[in-house]
Amino acid sequence: MTQALPTAMQDHGVPFDVFIQALTLQLDKAQASMALKARVGKMPMTFAVKDVSLDLRAFVQMVNDDVWLRPAGPGDANASTVKLALTTVTKPMIDENAVNFQAEDPKFSIRNALGESVSEEEQRGLERIGVHTIQQLQELRSAAGADVVARLARMPVNRLQQAMLAASAPRVTRVVAAAPGPTPAPAQVHFQAPAQRPGASAPMVRVRGQLVPVSQGEGSQFVLQPLAEQMGAEAEIEFDDGQRATFDLREGSLGRWHGEEEQRTNR
């Protein structure tokens, strides 16, 4: 039986979150079985588990950023006692307190925002404080100072600032090709400008020195209507506060702030 286990589990046991998930999964099965018994048997009264308490003797250790538990065997000394008390929660309680999970477009993943200059360890540091997406980086940039966040995430301030800067740059979210026909429709380039301030006028976009029509979408979303020969070219966007960035007119393009390359060189 032991030989069939992965080496990591033989050496360290199981990650604490996996242990909790396995335990609650079995409790879910027990709950479903009791509900089925009551409905099929049509019993006017039955029994349920209100709370579960466990005292687990185990060895606790850190493996990278994860807490692992290895149950103590007969005669094992110096094991810790882990006390667990599980109670019940309802769906409204989960909806009120759980994270709102949304699919992150892989073209704009947090890894793309952080860049190769930030290590996996530093990325895990951000995840430890709840930052998993570019959207969360954007919210963090406006809600807290970089020095405070850097201390919490245990990463250099300059790398965090670089990540926040990249997260706020404009990015192309969708490209709709021109439709030929008797009344041809122009191509559309949908882009998001997270740095756009509420109430500010639409940014100006130029391609090869020529202004490109910009229409406002929802929130920080905008739509460009470039000429066919401008597709794929580099566009320069200027916000009303003077900030400038560039991005390519192609789907999935991540923007770069004006002077960002020079800033990276001087760091």
Protein Blocks (a to p, Z undefined) as FASTA:
>chain_A
ZZmpcfklmmnopafklmmmmmmmmmmmmmmmmmmmmmmnopabdcddfbdcdddddddd
dehjaccdddddehiahiacdddddddddfklmmmmmccdddddfklgfklmnommbcfk
lmmmmmmnopabfklmmmmmmmpcfklmmmmnopafklmmmmmmmmmpccdfbdcddded
jbdcddddddddfklcghiacddddeehiacdddddehjaccddddfklgopacddddfk
opacdddddehiacddehklmmmmmZZ
